[in-house]
Amino acid sequence: MRSFQLRGVVVVAVVGLLLLLLLGHIPKKVKASTSASAFVQNVIYSNKIAFFSKSYCPYCLRAKGILSELHEQPFVVELDLRDDGAEIQDVLLDLAYG
């Protein structure tokens, strides 16, 4: 499991993934070998906009505010409020940075 001391890396990963999701550049195949990767795959493909966030992240809060101003309602997964948030974050990092 990856652990990052700098929030900036996590923010870049979350914001980068949001941009990838909005632009549609996520690979069509995601390994679903774990429940976390299956969950991520299901969320991405079942929602127009999927937003993986941390509830305290100011960049995530701003991005959610912008989406709200655009009258878009993303499916939001607050990683810090989930028991499996770290595993989900690892899956997202693998998707975003291979």
C-alpha positions as CSV (number, residue, x, y, z in Angstrom):
1,M,0.0,0.0,0.0
2,R,1.3,3.4,-0.9
3,S,1.5,6.1,1.8
4,F,2.2,9.7,0.9
5,Q,3.3,12.3,3.5
6,L,2.6,15.2,1.2
7,R,-1.0,16.1,0.5
8,G,0.1,17.7,-2.7
9,V,0.7,14.3,-4.3
10,V,-2.7,13.1,-3.2
11,V,-4.3,16.3,-4.5
12,V,-2.5,16.0,-7.8
13,A,-3.7,12.4,-8.1
14,V,-7.3,13.3,-7.2
15,V,-7.4,16.3,-9.5
16,G,-5.6,14.4,-12.3
17,L,-8.1,11.6,-12.0
18,L,-11.0,14.0,-12.1
19,L,-9.6,15.5,-15.3
20,L,-9.1,12.1,-16.8
21,L,-12.6,11.2,-15.9
22,L,-14.1,14.3,-17.4
23,L,-12.0,14.0,-20.5
24,G,-12.7,10.3,-20.9
25,H,-9.1,9.1,-21.1
26,I,-9.4,6.3,-18.5
27,P,-8.4,2.9,-20.0
28,K,-11.5,0.8,-20.9
29,K,-10.1,-2.2,-18.9
30,V,-9.5,-2.0,-15.2
31,K,-8.2,-5.0,-13.3
32,A,-10.9,-6.0,-10.8
33,S,-8.9,-8.4,-8.8
34,T,-9.8,-6.8,-5.5
35,S,-13.0,-5.4,-4.0
36,A,-11.4,-1.9,-4.1
37,S,-10.6,-2.1,-7.8
38,A,-14.1,-3.6,-8.5
39,F,-15.6,-0.7,-6.6
40,V,-13.6,1.9,-8.5
41,Q,-14.5,0.3,-11.9
42,N,-18.2,0.2,-11.0
43,V,-18.2,3.8,-9.8
44,I,-16.4,5.1,-12.9
45,Y,-18.6,3.2,-15.4
46,S,-21.9,3.7,-13.6
47,N,-21.7,7.5,-13.3
48,K,-21.4,10.4,-15.7
49,I,-19.0,12.1,-13.3
50,A,-17.2,10.2,-10.5
51,F,-15.3,12.3,-8.0
52,F,-12.8,10.6,-5.6
53,S,-12.1,13.2,-3.0
54,K,-11.0,13.8,0.6
55,S,-13.5,15.8,2.7
56,Y,-10.8,18.2,4.0
57,C,-9.0,18.9,0.7
58,P,-9.4,22.5,-0.3
59,Y,-8.8,21.7,-4.0
60,C,-11.5,19.0,-3.9
61,L,-13.9,21.4,-2.2
62,R,-13.3,24.0,-4.9
63,A,-13.7,21.5,-7.7
64,K,-17.0,20.3,-6.2
65,G,-18.1,23.9,-5.9
66,I,-17.3,24.5,-9.6
67,L,-19.2,21.4,-10.6
68,S,-22.2,22.6,-8.5
69,E,-22.1,26.0,-10.2
70,L,-22.2,24.1,-13.5
71,H,-25.3,22.3,-12.2
72,E,-23.5,19.0,-12.4
73,Q,-24.0,16.4,-9.6
74,P,-21.0,14.0,-9.5
75,F,-21.0,10.8,-7.6
76,V,-18.6,11.6,-4.8
77,V,-16.5,9.1,-2.9
78,E,-14.9,10.7,0.2
79,L,-11.8,8.5,0.6
80,D,-11.0,9.7,4.1
81,L,-14.5,8.7,5.4
82,R,-14.2,5.1,4.1
83,D,-12.5,2.2,5.8
84,D,-11.1,1.1,2.4
85,G,-10.2,4.6,1.3
86,A,-6.4,3.8,1.2
87,E,-7.0,0.8,-1.0
88,I,-9.2,2.8,-3.3
89,Q,-6.6,5.5,-3.5
90,D,-4.0,2.9,-4.5
91,V,-6.3,1.7,-7.3
92,L,-6.8,5.3,-8.5
93,L,-3.0,6.0,-8.5
94,D,-2.4,2.8,-10.5
95,L,-5.1,4.0,-13.0
96,A,-3.7,7.5,-13.3
97,Y,0.0,6.8,-13.3
98,G,0.2,3.1,-14.2
